[in-house]
């Protein structure tokens, strides 16, 4: 064994430079897998290390009004309770800047878990207390930087001018989507009362955090048993962990699938690279066989070389992946406080290395087995292709490596459904590919024998190259086609999203969106909006919140076709209701029809249209009678229609729309949309803030800009992933050309010696690669569109039909460009003298 190891190393040092494609393909695939798995583990550990701190307690009771003294007494007897109140509003600066924020007040027991870190480091209550006639606030540093605020500056909240007393360096229960919903601003409860923001109809969330020594699930069951009529939702830290874990698992699984796809494509590069390498080693293999080196020892030499290269490449890929994961977690930690350890990425890195090594052996074993079992005489002649199939035992070993890889894929996937879907897709892709290759070869043979082509020798030669043994058709279609499929899908998705944000939203959306307009503020707000020079239209719609109580006189908590958990969640789920005036939320009826107010009798039930997601969730159908619980009262209605939202064009997302008049006795506040030029939105926002400081106003241009920034980052990430996958495919094409280079050059040289002009050979080569490019483009466009369109149309509800041409252009340019480079490479090899090529073979 030491002799064979030394021989393998010396041989690799002498002639292993040609295996750079082998190393590069493995490194790229392992890098993506290590980065995806490592980042998932770091984020997962950081978020789930202490979900009690992220939730704020062992449990949280969410209510929209203070709990009764009886309820609070029971809770304090069974644990330690801390109250956090949250109110959405606007924060302004003397310079006229505004930002949507989430005001938070907390009692002296906050936080029950974790640590609140402030700058300056002083007790929170003392910082927020009234000093020199002015209340204090603590701001998030990102918000302070955006508004150019420092400690000591003044901000406007409601009717108050408040002093910035501190910046919040770390808040353990900071919401993961705080930057989108509204950055938290900490203030005292007395300051909130003095701000004038708390009025009848104001939306206030009361979050009661509970710290208890008994199991959280047991505490929740006791709470529900003690207060069965309370509609409030009780969440445990385990619920929070599960939701976060499920979402992270879905994202990580998607990224890992891309990594596995890239590694699968890279495996083809390994196969072709080893094949080209062994073709150049034919005389060496023949010599070693002739001097008595047995097949087992000869195979061991090349298996050791594969092991050396695969381990080295996988280690390099793991290091690069670890660096990417650490960079990613640093970026995430800048927005969300994470407590993670680098030890968390040890297992993902080890798994990535195993994937790389197993992939190398899976694709290399058949080539080595075929090479070491060819007779010395055939090796000296250079006819390694005489035995197309490797010996049975080598095929079984390769199959075993593939089975182990499949097992590791399922084991590594956070969501096993993605793993099963990936393997099913790969199997379907290989089967589809095999069928397509057979059809193309059969068609090429038919056309090759067609009398019409007798006058077109270059075309006949190109068709013959497609169906001859050892053709690059299969490898080119699988490698470049797979990468282009991913690229086409990414292009369609990103282009549709960018187009929606840049064109559809600005044309169809209002310049200003308003929330929490109280009934007595409507006229004043309307006057402030209409003062804009470019004012076009103001739509105001009532916003009423309530719950579903019964369906066809059956309480929702007793509905037989729902699971106990679904019944409980549906009964406690609060919905938003409104009228259909101006179709303010942009909806489409998909079942039933809108009602005609003139045809309704006085004693007829009010009509209601329900959002499709809610209808499916609780099994609602057109014609059902439904009862709603609103402010302790009951409202009966009949389902007349089921509608769907218009995706990103939606502004408020109402769950139910009632016929006119049905909600009148429940209306306390409105939401609205103001249409004007974007340039007038800022001044209108200022006037509304001066008129009614409790109203939340959001400029559409600001939302679109934020969305575009997020999408830009996502597009950049998708572009990097697609580029890595495409680079792997280019390397595979290089290996395909390297593996077939000798035979192609030799065949072309023989044709040249027999009198075929070089221009004819060049034209046939271009025709062959053009056919390959057309086939690859069609394959990628069809499969990529099949992936992207359902995702856009069904999941995101974004039309994408107009971007088919863009995916086609991208696929065509990339495939033609890649294969043209390959053709140029081979043509340069044909510049050598035929006699020299024939002598050297």
BAFI-858586 format. One record per residue (C-alpha): x, y, z. Coordinates in steps of 0.02 Angstrom, whole numbers, padded with zeros to 5 digits, always signed. Example, Ala and Ser with C-alpha at 12.3 -4.5 7.8 and 13.67 -1.06 7.14 Angstrom:
# BAFI-858586
+00615-00225+00390;+00684-00053+00357;
This chain:
# BAFI-858586
+00000+00000+00000;+00139+00130+00038;+00213+00092-00133;+00046+00118-00219;+00016+00279-00121;+00187+00344-00171;+00157+00295-00352;-00014+00381-00352;+00059+00541-00279;+00208+00547-00398;+00097+00513-00548;-00026+00647-00492;+00114+00774-00469;+00181+00736-00643;+00019+00740-00743;-00123+00790-00629;-00135+00971-00687;-00264+00921-00816;-00383+00876-00674;-00413+01058-00626;-00591+01044-00692;-00618+00897-00574;-00562+01003-00427;-00656+01161-00480;-00823+01071-00505;-00815+00988-00335;-00760+01148-00249;-00905+01248-00318;-01036+01121-00268;-00965+01092-00095;-00951+01281-00067;-01137+01308-00098;-01186+01160+00012;-01070+01212+00154;-01127+01394+00144;-01313+01349+00142;-01301+01219+00280;-01184+01324+00387;-01289+01482+00374;-01446+01384+00417;-01366+01308+00572;-01296+01476+00630;-01462+01566+00610;-01559+01419+00679;-01449+01409+00833;-01449+01598+00857;-01638+01616+00845;-01687+01458+00936;-01551+01460+01069;-01669+01553+01185;-01840+01578+01109;-01904+01626+01281;-01805+01787+01263;-01867+01811+01084;-02047+01787+01138;-02020+01883+01300;-02071+01742+01416;-02124+01560+01428;-02294+01614+01363;-02377+01769+01293;-02561+01815+01307;-02608+01933+01165;-02758+02047+01193;-02827+02208+01117;-02890+02271+01284;-02827+02257+01463;-02862+02092+01550;-02983+02091+01695;-02919+02095+01874;-02983+01917+01896;-02881+01855+01749;-02726+01950+01803;-02742+01884+01980;-02746+01704+01916;-02597+01735+01803;-02490+01814+01940;-02530+01668+02056;-02466+01548+01924;-02311+01642+01865;-02222+01808+01849;-02310+01928+01729;-02241+02075+01631;-02349+02188+01522;-02291+02265+01358;-02411+02377+01262;-02386+02414+01077;-02461+02554+00972;-02424+02587+00788;-02406+02772+00746;-02295+02901+00660;-02137+02979+00728;-02086+03148+00661;-01935+03262+00673;-01927+03452+00676;-01849+03440+00502;-02013+03369+00434;-01961+03187+00418;-02084+03049+00464;-02068+02863+00496;-02191+02728+00545;-02145+02660+00716;-02211+02542+00848;-02223+02626+01018;-02187+02506+01160;-02213+02532+01346;-02156+02406+01474;-02168+02385+01662;-02026+02370+01787;-02019+02180+01770;-01969+02191+01585;-01879+02092+01518;-01919+01925+01598;-01783+01842+01492;-01631+01913+01408;-01554+02084+01432;-01601+02257+01368;-01442+02354+01327;-01449+02542+01309;-01329+02680+01267;-01304+02766+01387;-01310+02619+01506;-01440+02679+01631;-01604+02606+01700;-01740+02614+01567;-01873+02691+01679;-01760+02835+01730;-01716+02872+01549;-01899+02876+01497;-01961+02978+01645;-02017+03159+01629;-01870+03278+01654;-01876+03467+01638;-02054+03453+01573;-02008+03330+01433;-02034+03143+01419;-01895+03031+01352;-01887+02895+01219;-01761+02761+01171;-01735+02735+00984;-01669+02595+00876;-01496+02646+00808;-01548+02608+00628;-01699+02723+00642;-01591+02857+00725;-01464+02849+00585;-01598+02857+00451;-01678+03011+00529;-01508+03083+00578;-01553+03088+00763;-01435+03086+00912;-01458+03074+01099;-01526+03241+01157;-01624+03280+00997;-01813+03305+00993;-01944+03197+00908;-02131+03221+00883;-02250+03084+00940;-02434+03124+00947;-02458+03290+01036;-02289+03282+01123;-02113+03340+01089;-02004+03206+01169;-01817+03196+01199;-01708+03056+01130;-01626+02992+01290;-01547+02828+01231;-01516+02709+01087;-01568+02526+01102;-01413+02422+01069;-01500+02255+01102;-01682+02212+01134;-01709+02025+01166;-01890+02020+01105;-01867+02131+00952;-01983+02073+00813;-01899+01992+00662;-02001+02101+00543;-01987+02261+00645;-01899+02354+00505;-02047+02322+00390;-02194+02342+00510;-02122+02483+00614;-01961+02503+00712;-01989+02493+00902;-01980+02655+01003;-01979+02636+01193;-02072+02760+01303;-02160+02762+01470;-02343+02719+01492;-02379+02893+01563;-02300+02973+01409;-02409+02866+01295;-02565+02923+01388;-02510+03105+01375;-02475+03092+01187;-02659+03097+01139;-02640+02939+01035;-02754+02835+01146;-02931+02876+01089;-03092+02774+01070;-03061+02654+00928;-02872+02660+00939;-02786+02494+00906;-02681+02446+01058;-02601+02276+01083;-02576+02214+01259;-02445+02077+01270;-02439+01992+01439;-02277+01892+01453;-02275+01751+01580;-02127+01667+01664;-02175+01505+01748;-02090+01351+01820;-02223+01231+01754;-02227+01168+01573;-02289+01304+01455;-02415+01192+01368;-02490+01141+01535;-02504+01324+01588;-02595+01366+01426;-02718+01222+01447;-02756+01279+01624;-02781+01458+01565;-02904+01405+01429;-02996+01293+01552;-03007+01435+01680;-03064+01566+01553;-03147+01471+01408;-03244+01623+01344;-03093+01737+01324;-03048+01760+01140;-02865+01800+01175;-02728+01696+01096;-02597+01616+01207;-02430+01575+01125;-02289+01475+01200;-02104+01491+01164;-02117+01318+01084;-02246+01387+00960;-02126+01527+00916;-01984+01403+00896;-02088+01293+00782;-02142+01437+00669;-01965+01503+00655;-01894+01329+00629;-02020+01288+00492;-01985+01449+00397;-01797+01430+00413;-01810+01248+00359;-01902+01297+00201;-01774+01431+00155;-01624+01321+00196;-01697+01174+00100;-01717+01283-00055;-01536+01342-00043;-01472+01166-00013;-01566+01103-00165;-01473+01230-00271;-01310+01171-00193;-01351+00988-00226;-01400+01031-00405;-01234+01119-00432;-01140+00971-00357;-01239+00853-00469;-01190+00956-00621;-01011+00958-00556;-01015+00769-00545;-01029+00765-00734;-00872+00871-00739;-00787+00743-00627;-00840+00603-00744;-00779+00688-00901;-00621+00756-00820;-00569+00584-00759;-00611+00512-00929;-00501+00640-01018;-00363+00613-00890;-00364+00424-00913;-00368+00444-01102;-00202+00535-01089;-00138+00397-00974;-00179+00252-01091;+00002+00210-01131;+00050+00226-00947;-00091+00107-00898;-00040-00013-01037;+00143-00009-00984;+00100-00043-00801;-00014-00185-00852;+00121-00256-00967;+00253-00257-00828;+00138-00355-00713;+00038-00229-00611;-00128-00313-00577;-00297-00234-00605;-00330-00216-00418;-00167-00124-00387;-00190-00016-00542;-00366+00030-00487;-00302+00070-00313;-00179+00196-00386;-00316+00295-00474;-00438+00277-00331;-00306+00352-00216;-00285+00496-00337;-00474+00524-00338;-00473+00520-00148;-00330+00647-00137;-00411+00768-00258;-00588+00750-00190;-00536+00774-00009;-00428+00924-00052;-00563+01004-00161;-00699+00969-00033;-00595+01043+00108;-00566+01200+00005;-00753+01211-00036;-00797+01187+00148;-00679+01328+00199;-00752+01445+00067;-00929+01395+00118;-00889+01428+00301;-00824+01601+00258;-00984+01639+00161;-01092+01574+00305;-00998+01680+00433;-01015+01833+00320;-01199+01799+00302;-01228+01780+00489;-01134+01943+00519;-01254+02031+00399;-01406+01953+00485;-01340+01995+00658;-01333+02179+00609;-01523+02177+00597;-01574+02043+00723;-01482+02001+00886;-01413+01825+00870;-01316+01720+00993;-01230+01586+00889;-01068+01488+00897;-00953+01436+00756;-00963+01259+00825;-01137+01251+00748;-01065+01240+00573;-00953+01090+00610;-01082+00960+00558;-01137+01053+00399;-00955+01071+00345;-00919+00888+00378;-01076+00840+00281;-01023+00950+00135;-00852+00865+00130;-00936+00694+00130;-01049+00750-00013;-00899+00805-00114;-00799+00645-00087;-00947+00530-00120;-00995+00627-00277;-00818+00611-00343;-00815+00422-00318;-00993+00400-00382;-00946+00477-00551;-00765+00419-00559;-00788+00233-00519;-00867+00183-00688;-00727+00270-00786;-00587+00192-00684;-00670+00020-00691;-00683+00028-00880;-00504+00090-00903;-00418-00041-00794;-00511-00186-00873;-00469-00148-01055;-00335-00263-01127;-00156-00195-01144;-00163-00215-01334;-00319-00106-01344;-00239+00020-01226;-00085+00034-01336;-00198+00063-01484;-00290+00197-01385;-00457+00110-01408;-00523+00131-01230;-00700+00151-01293;-00710-00029-01356;-00794-00080-01192;-00936+00042-01166;-00998-00025-01000;-00891-00042-00843;-00880-00212-00759;-01031-00257-00653;-00944-00238-00484;-00888-00061-00527;-01064-00014-00577;-01130-00082-00412;-01001+00018-00315;-01052+00176-00407;-01235+00136-00373;-01194+00111-00189;-01112+00283-00180;-01266+00357-00264;-01380+00273-00137;-01275+00339+00006;-01282+00513-00070;-01472+00502-00081;-01480+00449+00102;-01370+00596+00152;-01478+00716+00052;-01632+00662+00150;-01534+00669+00312;-01465+00843+00277;-01628+00924+00220;-01713+01023+00360;-01877+00988+00271;-01877+00809+00206;-02013+00850+00079;-01887+00957-00015;-01765+00811-00015;-01893+00691-00085;-01946+00821-00213;-01764+00850-00264;-01729+00665-00291;-01893+00643-00385;-01849+00791-00494;-01674+00723-00529;-01744+00552-00574;-01875+00632-00686;-01744+00743-00765;-01630+00595-00804;-01775+00494-00874;-01836+00641-00978;-01659+00674-01036;-01635+00494-01089;-01795+00498-01190;-01748+00663-01272;-01572+00602-01314;-01640+00442-01392;-01768+00540-01494;-01636+00662-01555;-01516+00523-01603;-01653+00428-01693;-01704+00585-01785;-01521+00623-01827;-01500+00447-01901;-01659+00467-02005;-01604+00637-02071;-01426+00575-02097;-01491+00443-02220;-01610+00562-02308;-01570+00583-02494;-01595+00771-02488;-01444+00789-02373;-01326+00701-02492;-01282+00869-02565;-01245+00945-02393;-01094+00852-02327;-01062+00974-02183;-01241+00951-02118;-01229+00762-02135;-01066+00764-02039;-01146+00870-01901;-01295+00751-01888;-01178+00601-01885;-01083+00678-01739;-01247+00689-01641;-01289+00504-01651;-01114+00428-01653;-01053+00335-01497;-00968+00451-01373;-01067+00603-01430;-01067+00754-01314;-01255+00769-01333;-01304+00689-01167;-01173+00776-01061;-01203+00946-01142;-01391+00935-01124;-01383+00882-00941;-01246+01000-00882;-01280+01161-00976;-01467+01125-00984;-01481+01105-00794;-01386+01266-00758;-01484+01362-00891;-01647+01295-00818;-01601+01372-00650;-01546+01533-00735;-01707+01547-00838;-01815+01517-00684;-01719+01650-00585;-01729+01772-00732;-01917+01753-00749;-01951+01771-00562;-01837+01920-00533;-01892+02009-00693;-02077+01988-00651;-02051+02055-00475;-01947+02203-00533;-02073+02245-00669;-02216+02236-00544;-02128+02354-00425;-02066+02476-00556;-02222+02489-00664;-02380+02409-00597;-02368+02478-00420;-02330+02660-00463;-02470+02664-00593;-02605+02576-00492;-02562+02616-00312;-02599+02775-00213;-02463+02897-00166;-02514+02891+00017;-02594+02754+00122;-02682+02800+00284;-02720+02693+00437;-02822+02724+00595;-02925+02872+00537;-03055+02897+00675;-03235+02937+00631;-03227+03118+00690;-03063+03147+00595;-03128+03107+00421;-03171+03284+00368;-03010+03361+00434;-02903+03226+00354;-02997+03243+00190;-02964+03431+00188;-02779+03404+00224;-02764+03280+00081;-02865+03383-00044;-02750+03531-00016;-02619+03446-00125;-02599+03530-00296;-02600+03363-00388;-02743+03286-00287;-02841+03158-00388;-02943+03049-00271;-02963+02998-00089;-03042+02830-00045;-03090+02796+00135;-03157+02628+00191;-03214+02574+00364;-03108+02449+00458;-03197+02335+00582;-03118+02190+00673;-03209+02034+00729;-03210+01845+00739;-03310+01707+00658;-03429+01629+00785;-03538+01503+00692;-03560+01430+00518;-03736+01371+00477;-03777+01384+00663;-03633+01267+00709;-03505+01349+00825;-03335+01357+00745;-03262+01271+00898;-03373+01119+00860;-03350+01107+00671;-03321+00922+00634;-03214+00939+00477;-03079+01038+00569;-02945+00972+00685;-02952+01028+00867;-02803+01143+00837;-02883+01217+00680;-03047+01247+00773;-02957+01334+00915;-02851+01443+00801;-02999+01489+00688;-03110+01533+00837;-02978+01651+00909;-02920+01725+00743;-02967+01908+00723;-03016+01968+00549;-03030+02137+00461;-03198+02183+00382;-03252+02325+00267;-03370+02378+00127;-03345+02355-00059;-03348+02542-00104;-03217+02579-00238;-03151+02401-00218;-03015+02485-00115;-02920+02324-00082;-02914+02268-00263;-03003+02098-00263;-03074+01977-00392;-03227+01866-00365;-03184+01684-00400;-03348+01603-00341;-03524+01675-00327;-03557+01857-00371;-03570+02031-00297;-03742+02074-00232;-03863+02202-00304;-03914+02320-00163;-04075+02369-00252;-04139+02189-00254;-04118+02156-00067;-04271+02154+00045;-04279+02235+00216;-04279+02068+00307;-04144+01987+00201;-03982+01944+00287;-03833+02056+00248;-03722+01986+00112;-03538+01951+00136;-03393+01904+00023;-03251+01807+00104;-03066+01799+00056;-03023+01633-00025;-02885+01585+00098;-03002+01604+00246;-03143+01514+00156;-03036+01363+00117;-02964+01360+00293;-03133+01341+00378;-03229+01258+00235;-03344+01402+00186;-03449+01394+00028;-03564+01515-00063;-03736+01511+00019;-03676+01471+00195;-03746+01569+00341;-03610+01641+00450;-03614+01733+00617;-03479+01856+00671;-03434+01912+00847;-03396+02099+00844;-03370+02199+01004;-03471+02073+01104;-03617+02078+00981;-03671+01957+00845;-03690+01997+00661;-03771+01868+00545;-03736+01866+00358;-03747+01754+00206;-03596+01711+00100;-03630+01780-00075;-03456+01770-00149;-03277+01714-00121;-03138+01827-00185;-02950+01826-00206;-02826+01965-00172;-02723+02044-00310;-02556+01998-00232;-02437+02144-00208;-02566+02271-00268;-02664+02241-00108;-02651+02375+00026;-02757+02320+00175;-02802+02137+00145;-02980+02126+00212;-03038+01952+00257;-03223+01992+00226;-03321+02126+00132;-03502+02161+00184;-03651+02236+00096;-03680+02421+00130;-03749+02464+00301;-03711+02298+00386;-03563+02366+00484;-03625+02542+00520;-03652+02517+00707;-03476+02447+00727;-03376+02578+00632;-03252+02681+00734;-03108+02703+00614;-03061+02701+00431;-02917+02663+00316;-02885+02760+00159;-02788+02782-00002;-02745+02953-00074;-02701+02973-00259;-02586+03115-00309;-02412+03146-00376;-02275+03068-00271;-02194+03239-00252;-02346+03302-00153;-02355+03150-00037;-02226+03218+00086;-02315+03385+00111;-02482+03294+00127;-02404+03180+00257;-02348+03333+00356;-02522+03412+00350;-02605+03250+00407;-02480+03235+00551;-02518+03412+00606;-02706+03383+00594;-02716+03208+00672;-02550+03144+00741;-02623+02973+00783;-02649+02929+00599;-02518+02819+00518;-02471+02875+00342;-02357+02777+00228;-02292+02841+00063;-02304+02712-00076;-02141+02773-00152;-02054+02735+00013;-02131+02561+00021;-02081+02525-00159;-01905+02587-00126;-01889+02474+00026;-01960+02328-00071;-01842+02361-00215;-01694+02365-00095;-01745+02198-00021;-01778+02127-00194;-01611+02197-00254;-01521+02101-00118;-01620+01944-00157;-01587+01967-00343;-01402+01985-00307;-01404+01824-00207;-01499+01734-00345;-01378+01802-00474;-01228+01739-00375;-01305+01567-00354;-01353+01558-00538;-01179+01618-00588;-01096+01482-00482;-01209+01350-00557;-01176+01418-00731;-00989+01419-00699;-01000+01237-00647;-01088+01201-00812;-00953+01291-00911;-00824+01183-00823;-00925+01028-00866;-00928+01082-01048;-00740+01105-01040;-00726+00928-00972;-00844+00862-01107;-00736+00939-01242;-00577+00879-01158;-00644+00702-01146;-00693+00696-01329;-00556+00809-01395;-00435+00674-01451;-00564+00574-01546;-00642+00729-01627;-00474+00799-01680;-00415+00630-01744;-00577+00603-01844;-00568+00779-01917;-00386+00752-01963;-00425+00590-02053;-00562+00679-02149;-00439+00817-02193;-00310+00691-02256;-00445+00608-02362;-00476+00773-02449;-00610+00859-02345;-00579+01044-02339;-00550+01126-02171;-00692+01249-02209;-00814+01103-02225;-00754+01028-02060;-00769+01198-01979;-00945+01222-02046;-00999+01049-01988;-00930+01084-01815;-01026+01247-01804;-01185+01163-01864;-01165+01023-01735;-01142+01147-01592;-01284+01256-01657;-01402+01107-01650;-01341+01070-01473;-01370+01253-01425;-01547+01251-01495;-01591+01090-01405;-01514+01150-01242;-01605+01318-01254;-01774+01237-01285;-01745+01114-01143;-01697+01253-01019;-01835+01375-01071;-01974+01246-01058;-01916+01172-00893;-01868+01341-00817;-02037+01415-00865;-02125+01263-00793;-02039+01303-00626;-02061+01492-00627;-02237+01517-00694;-02333+01415-00563;-02232+01500-00426;-02271+01674-00494;-02451+01650-00547;-02514+01536-00409;-02405+01576-00260;-02359+01759-00283;-02507+01803-00395;-02396+01902-00512;-02421+01890-00701;-02265+01831-00791;-02325+01785-00965;-02238+01935-01044;-02064+01877-00992;-02054+01714-01089;-01952+01801-01223;-01826+01864-01095;-01794+01689-01028;-01776+01626-01206;-01650+01763-01250;-01546+01731-01094;-01542+01543-01124;-01502+01564-01309;-01361+01690-01281;-01280+01587-01144;-01293+01419-01232;-01237+01484-01402;-01095+01580-01321;-01035+01432-01218;-01041+01309-01361;-00960+01433-01482;-00811+01444-01364;-00801+01255-01368;-00805+01252-01557;-00668+01383-01566;-00561+01280-01448;-00575+01126-01558;-00544+01225-01716;-00382+01293-01645;-00326+01114-01618;-00355+01080-01802;-00225+01210-01850;-00089+01079-01818;-00016+00982-01964;-00114+00822-02003;+00045+00718-02015;+00097+00769-01840;-00076+00728-01770;-00082+00559-01858;+00091+00511-01796;+00053+00563-01616;-00125+00495-01624;
